[in-house]
């Protein structure tokens, strides 16, 4: 997985953190959680606010 795989990341995050409200997570935690996912292959240098926003929005959509 890469930073641009926002839907797949969101699905895995919702499974790994079922009790977390994705609207309340800060981007520092979100970035660390994404990088800790199994199969995630990129490093933080390729991450940016827009990519984290896309992941967060996909997670919000997944939660609804």
N, C-alpha and C positions, 0 to 999 in steps of 0.2 A: 504494500500500500504506500501511497504517496500523499502529500498534503492536498492534492487536488481530488482525491477520492472521498469527498466530503460525505456522501451518503453511506458508503461502506464504513467509514470511520464513525459516523453517527450511530449506526446500527450496533457496532461493537461497543461504543461508549454506553449506549442505553442498556446493553446487556451487562456490562462490567460495573456500572454504577446506577442500578435501578432506582435508588432512593434519592438521586440528585436531581434538583430542578435545573435544567439547562439554561434557564433565563437568569440564574443567579451565580453562575460560575464565572470566575475571573479568567482572563486569557492566559495568565501565567500557569495556573493549575490545568487549564484545558490543554495547553501545549505539552505539558509534562505527561498528562494522561494519554494523549494521542501518541506521543513518542514511546510510551510504555506498552502500547498494544502489540500483541503478537503479530508478526508479519509486517510491521511498519518499518520502512526501509530508508527514510530520509532523516536528515538532521535538522536542527533548529535554524540553521543558516538559510534554509529554503522556506522558512515559515514567515508569514507576515500577517498583519491585522486583517486584511481582506480574506485570507484563507481561513483564519480562525473564525471570522464572522460567518463564513459560508458553512463551516463545520457546526458552529453553534446553531445556526438557523436550521440546518438539516436535522440536528438532534431535537430541536424544538418541534419541528414538523413530525418527526418520528414518534415523539412522546404524545402527540395529540391524536 
